[in-house]
Amino acid sequence: MSHNISPKPTPASLPKSNPKPSLKSLLPFGAFLAIFLGTGIVLTLQGVDFAFYQLPASIAIIPAILLAIYMGRETVNEQISQFIAGAGHQNIITMCIIYLLAGAFATVAKATGSVDASVQLGLSFFPDYFLLPGLFLVAAFLATAMGTSMGTIAAIAPIALGFVESADIDASLIAGCIISGAIFGDNLSIISDTTIASTRSQGAHMKDKFRVNFKFAVPAALICLAILAANGVALNHEVSQDLDVIGFIPYIVILALALSGVNVFMVLIIGIILAAAIGMLNNGYQLASWVSDINKGFASMQDIFILSLFIGGLSELIKRQGGLSALTASIEGLTRKISPNNQKRAAGIGIGALAFCCNFFTANNTVSIIVTGETAKDLATDGELSPAHSASLLDIYACINQGLLPYGAQALLLGATLKISPLDVVANAYYPMILFLVASFAFWRITKK
């Protein structure tokens, strides 16, 4: 699924000299984070809903790009050529095309009823006394199949609101189940934008990253399920529509194809066609609607598509100015103090901390992975850490932080739907908390000399 063949560099894309490492060159990244975070804080204080998502990251990064060009020593034309070379790198373009296809599949699957059918079918399997763990499992499967925690929450939260209104149960507990399952699936999914970003940036195969992630995520999920089952809460649930097993098929097919090693482009194209075909046979889905929904899916990925191109270009400029090598050296120095005799472990600690901290400022796990990907790859190379482990650590710690941020989109959406505070949502998000402990302990063990 992943190709490590880099395009042949052009004269414009080659550095004229080896720049001296300089943390000053990271100032454009700092400007981007300051603009993005500062806008969110100001709008939050003004009472604006979803404050951290009012300024698109693809717009917030433009001043940072201009600052990087201003700080460069080469001519403007040479720096623009470098920016374009970075934005047009094979990994960046591949990542962007996969984003488009993943957006199209999610939109078509939603429009043809596959999402609703999967939720209803999943919940029908669980008895009333096991419905809390059931919510976790349904959210986990749906997020794994759809590749999006936000889409999963949007599909399940209205059903969960019915539970809250018809039963005497704490809404925050329900919200914790849903966000936990959604983060589990988003982190593990082969077609998630976080997986796409982490594997492409690290040069890892998606199925290899899945296998590494599986070892960390599943033990944490089992512990979370045990806690939810021991809670002893029973919910009365009646399936609100006739079960549609056929609508479940597209997700099963794409999961099977992806895990069997089929190229991710083909996996998503087959998923788009299969979901549409089932919709046409099952509920009169029209060809014109299919074309329109594919276009809507493409449009839904516009911001992350543009941001990926801009981050690729900005990273290239900062790399040429010595910023990334300085950042890598600084992180290596800090992590080796924690693990002075184990270079591999030190690299892993640095990658996880980098993703976790960056996500704290961006409140977007995909953005944080794209921003930190180049530095993480350098750390992994120096520490002789495999691409699959590096990609997995990036994805895991960014997702952990995302699941615990009260100003993250997931907590905000659940809070708004279930009419509770986002703080109550993350206070019951058991899975990200458990995953942090399990993944940290497991990685420490496997890197033991």
Order of alpha helices (4+ residues) and beta strands (2+ residues): alpha-alpha-alpha-alpha-alpha-alpha-alpha-alpha-alpha-alpha-alpha-alpha-alpha-alpha-alpha-alpha-alpha-alpha-alpha-alpha-alpha-alpha
